[in-house]
Amino acid sequence: MTKYTRSLLITGGAGFIGGHVVRLMTQRYPDYHIICLDKLTYAGNLETISDVAEAPNFTFVQADICDYETMCRLLVEHEVDGIIHLAAESHVDRSISDPFTFARTNVLGTLSLLQAAKEVWSARPEGYEGKRFYHISTDEVYGALELDGGFFTEETKYDPHSPYSASKASSDHFVRAFHDTYGLPTLVTNCSNNYGPYQYPEKLIPLFIHNIIQRKPLPVYGKGENIRDWLYVLDHARAIDTIFHKGAIASTYNIGGFNEWRNIDLVHLLVKTVDRILGHPEGYSEELITYVTDRAGHDLRYAIDSSKLKEELGWEPSLQFEEGLELTVRWYLEHQDWTELVARRTSEA
């Protein structure tokens, strides 16, 4: 039996961000045992991690993080000493129509993992020594910024406005409480909007790429004036790697792309990029843009200050948005079968 230097549990590992983290960790650390856990709901897809599925240091487990007994068993069976927790419901529109599911997964699921880690790790002779519980969260817990209202920092007061952001804020508080109450070695990061390959096609960028190809409407909320900071998913995976290994216990780090875009400007750039790559005349798909009633509780602006992460750990994004968007569009155009497969699975669920 192979003896690994570390046993790392990554929850939500068949999802969008989780899949990239699983791939990075499996390939970069062959001496680590990577246990990828995913419930395989509509947003989880094993195709996302198919290129590492046969790696000798990779194990996949299908399970629900809310199943406390199973979480305890996994931590014991695989001698887990590190957890990177990405499993979450993350689509704001879905949280508005079904807040209970978000509370169950994001709050109670996180609590289940925390309690399992506390019980299993504290019972070992070495206790918490060498252990890490790393919880990935979102910038949406901070609420909204004014157009000229500065940036979210690690000290920004929480002010969630949707059931999704409220559930993530609650899970963040539980993580910090387990450190303060029990001494559990925790880390929390809050990241901006991610984009890139393998993102579930209900999200803005992959949805609009698909709709442009199919000549379907591109629905923009309100007037498209909402502003978001965009982070290329591979840069986020690199940040997670850095923070897991070098971040200070009980710390919070904000991860942003330094790429603020109004939604309508992003849509125009996306249309222009897809049309150019497909050989369409300039402006060919502009007519697909339609304006729809704004979403309830739609925050005006998010913007992350990542200076702490850069100054303490040396991380910064490697791509500007235009570069990352070009790579992303080309990936989706070359993998239309993946998008169709995911859409078909969702309709059958």
Sequence and secondary structure as in RCSB ss.txt:
>XXXX:A:sequence
MTKYTRSLLITGGAGFIGGHVVRLMTQRYPDYHIICLDKLTYAGNLETISDVAEAPNFTFVQADICDYETMCRLL
VEHEVDGIIHLAAESHVDRSISDPFTFARTNVLGTLSLLQAAKEVWSARPEGYEGKRFYHISTDEVYGALELDGG
FFTEETKYDPHSPYSASKASSDHFVRAFHDTYGLPTLVTNCSNNYGPYQYPEKLIPLFIHNIIQRKPLPVYGKGE
NIRDWLYVLDHARAIDTIFHKGAIASTYNIGGFNEWRNIDLVHLLVKTVDRILGHPEGYSEELITYVTDRAGHDL
RYAIDSSKLKEELGWEPSLQFEEGLELTVRWYLEHQDWTELVARRTSEA
>XXXX:A:secstr
    SEEEEEETTTSHHHHHHHHHHHHH TTEEEEEEE   TT  GGGGTTTTT TTEEEEE  TT HHHHHHHH
HHTT  EEEE      HHHHHH HHHHIIIIIIHHHHHHHHHHHHHHTSTTTTTT EEEEEEEGGGG    TTS 
 B TT      SHHHHHHHHHHHHHHHHHHHH   EEEEEE EEESTT  TTSHHHHHHHHHHHT  EEEETTS 
 EEEEEEHHHHHHHHHHHHHHS TT EEEE  S EEEHHHHHHHHHHHHHHHHT  TTTTGGGEEEE   TT  S
B  B  HHHHHHH    S  HHHHHHHHHHHHHHTHHHHHHHHHHHHH 
